[in-house]
Amino acid sequence: MAEWEEVEEYQTFGYIDDRYLSADSASRRPLSTRRPLSRGPHERRPSLHRRYHSDNEAISDRGSDFPDFHDPESLPMRAHPISVPRVPSPPIPNWPRLHGEVSRTKQIPSPPPLHRGSRKRVPSLPPRNRRASSPPSKFKQASSPPLFSHRRSSIKVLRPARSRTPRPSSPADDDAYYYSEKRSQSPGMKSRRHERNSYPVPGGFPSAPGVILPEDSRSDVSTSRFGWRPWSTKTPSAATSGSTSRPSASRTSSSGVIGDKIYQYNELRELEFRLIRILPARMSTIKCEILHASLETPPHYIAISYAWGDASDTRRVILESVSIPVAASLHGALEALREKRETVLVWVDALCIDQQNRDERTQQVQMMTRIYSKADSVAIWLGPEADDSNLAAALLEEVASRADSVKDVKSLISAGVGKPDFAAVVSLFERDYWRRLWVVQEVFNAKDIVVYCGSTKLPWDVFRLASHVFWRHKDDLGYYFPGGNNQKVSQNQSTYSQVLVYQGPGSFPDLNSLIGFGEESLLEVMRACRRKLSSDPRDKVFGILGVLPQEIRSEFAVDYTLSVKDVYINVVDYILSTTDSLDIICESIHFPLHTSSASLPTWVPDWSYMPETTALSRICDFSAASTTKTECRFADERRNKIEISAIYVDTIILHGIAVGTLCTLADYLMAFLHWRALLLDSGDNEEEHYNLLVQDTFCRTLCLDQVPSQWDNSTDWLTVCYFVFASLIRDRLPRLSLDRELRRYASAKVNIDSGARRQFLQEHFGSRMMGRCFCITEEGRMGIGSGFMAVGDVVVVPLGCSTPVILRPEGNRGEYRFVGDIYINGYMHGKAVEKWRSGEKELQKYVLH
């Protein structure tokens, strides 16, 4: 009889196909047609014949024969002990052939049986030759079919119960590793599976506080509690003053290479904080040590103030013999402060605070005010040299040195047109550092400040004084740098003059004046810092506590377990309770439209949103509610609804187009034409005197009635206003036809230079019109309010509020949506309260959701 090649051994869903015919069967297929069949969805991996030395012995012991499989009467029964009744298998279905892994086995001696009491793990089989020969046999044995089951079976290897104590993972002990990895490799091929730096066990574990892994950036990393060998604690060096230990661990890959180490923080005691000791520059790599110190008697140290930057852009530093990645921005700051021959002691949040330990983070954030105030100095790191930053530093020094000479500064500004010096300062003032929220309190609490930018080092007074000079000469900057296609320097279309005046050091509020408002200091500081950035929305509140008086700070515990919604509602709750003012709800700005993931009520300001506009009460000194105090209460226990007392004024029946927040001069001009057309179309009195009075009121509404004293007579403001708008439209849009009245005003004699018209419009109308639209009410009143307004919205004056507000009825429960604040001509200084007290108007209750 001819000798047969080895065939695949299968344990299928419950049926055996015709690949397992006997050697003398007439219906067998040629060897050349015998190809491995991919397992179907219900087939199982091969099961080794445990406890038998050959297939023949297994067949003999099980009492199984292999008859002709094409005969349904002779199909085999399950290979159970003889006492189990044999049930015929159902007919062979036509299973679809699916792609999958096919395991090959051969007739070789099986390993000895595994005793129940044994605690040893059965080792996986070594790689075997694919074409190894087997002893001749009359039949090729197939695995016995299991009982009918919908579950896909797999190779079963007995193993002891898993210990509860975590232990290092060894891939060689895993059968899955054997069948998925080694079977796909040629003999002698080295596996590269564990030469990566990632966690060796698929799925990983949650991050463990106090651990820095080399694979992660900064100290806010995700680490694993398991998969490493036990800690090997090293005796602390003298440099750490016995305050830290350096537990280290290594992992061993299959190739025997020791992997990366990890660093674990030690727990801080009360009033204790960490410091970083930067070792002298002996190599290009930065080497540091960590030590613990007490805030009661701290050593001399420098606190670093910087912007975190891109977390994916990292550099390596050595922290107590452990190589860890830090953000490129932090690496640059450490490099700038490192000395050649002396150690430098610094505090930096990313390394000195365990960012994964929520309790420690909360405790250290509360101590940051003292940490920065007790530092010998604060080092501001703006970043590496770029965009001619060396020219910017030279210009700032020159401007600061000429601060007392108005003539010198003007000549310096005029001479800078077209030169790279001012462009370099603009780029420097637009760096990420100035937009970060936390730096406000870091600068505010510092004793002394030094600014680093690459290799340049300047005192903070140079930046502060130069920024004040730019503020005093903002008209000159606006004249010489009016903007244009070649002078747009940022994505928000800011001009050189806007950046030099309002960004950089000019973006820092004058906190010394703001904290003098007493209980209102919280609202004033949050308004001033609203455009600052923070990665956590809750830090919009926690990040400014360090500049507030202690009595306010004590009311807001830094608790990162609170939701953003709870933190923001707490701010409104505190201000309503302590100030008796409802102005806080006017900071809830809904135009341009935006969505918030915090699900805030419409009357709660979203401090994480940075609108280009602000509340009307910040622009002008209004007192719509006179001296009344707010009357409000929360309408539900969850504080989602609030009930306020307000005086009804009117209902909006007509409104114009809204001026956007990213607008150009053309937006203002088009809005003026549209609003004026609506006004003239709504009037029914054609008397000239009446029309002049109406249009004068229209012009006063556009500027919120903030008319300069020299034009606050009769209809002078109407002439000036129409001259500026009409002449700019004529010059910018010469093909646009103007009516006879506007053409007459465009040629009027007004004491405004043609080159100053744009600046005049920006100063008196720009911030008043931006983000708002013109409206007319049922009783013919004119107003300008939030661009989110709609026809049918009601205008009310809440008690304790500086301005009227717009409310929109929603639902069938008598509740309202807060839309925004509004200017109503004649109702900005207590007129509604006078009519209420005289009985002409009623006080009503409004529930806001």
Buried (B, 14 or more C-beta within 10 A) or exposed (E): EEEBEBBBBBBBBBBBBEBBBBBEBEEBEEEEEBEBBEBBEBBBBBBBBBEBEBBBEBBEEBEBEBEBBEEEEEBBBBBBEEEEEBEEBEEBEEBEEEEEEBBBBBBBEBEEEBEEEEEEBBEBBEBEEEEEEBEEBEBBBBBBBBEEEEEEBEBEBEBEEEEEEEEBBEBEEBBEBBBEBBBEEEEEEEBEBBEEEEBBEEEBBEBBBBBBBBBBBBBBBBBBEEBBEEEEEEEBEEEBBEBBBBBBBEBBBBEEEEBBBBBBBBEBEEEBBBBBBBBEBEEEEBBBBBBBBEEEEBEEBBBBBBBBBEBEEBBEBBBBEBBBBBBBBBBBBBBBBBEEEEEBBBBBBBBBBBBBBEEBBBBBBBBBBBBBBBBBBBBBBBBBBBBBBBBBBBBBBBBBEBBEEEEBBBEBBEEBEEEBBBBBBBBBBBBBBBBBBBBBBBBBBBEEBBBBBBEBEBBBEBBBBBBBBBBEBBEBBBBBBBBEEEBEBEEEEBBBBBBBBBBBBBBBBEBEEBBEEEBBBBBBBBBBBBBBBBEEBBBBBBBBBBBBEEEBBEBBEBEBEBEBBBBBBBBBBBBBEBBBBBBBBBBBBBBBEEEBEBEBBBBBBBBBBBBBBBBBBBBBEBBBBBEBEBBBEBBEEEBBBBBBBBBBBBEBBBBBBBBBBEBEBEBBBBBBBBBBEBBBEEBEEEEEEEBEBBBBBBBBBBBBBEBEEEBEEEBBBBBBBBBBBBBBBBEEBEEEEBEEBBEEBBEEEBEEEEEBBBBBBBBBBBBBBBBBBBBBBEEEBBBBBBBBBEEEBBBBBBBBBBBBBBBBEEEEEEBBBBBBBBBBBEBBBBBBBEBBBEEEBEBEEBBBB
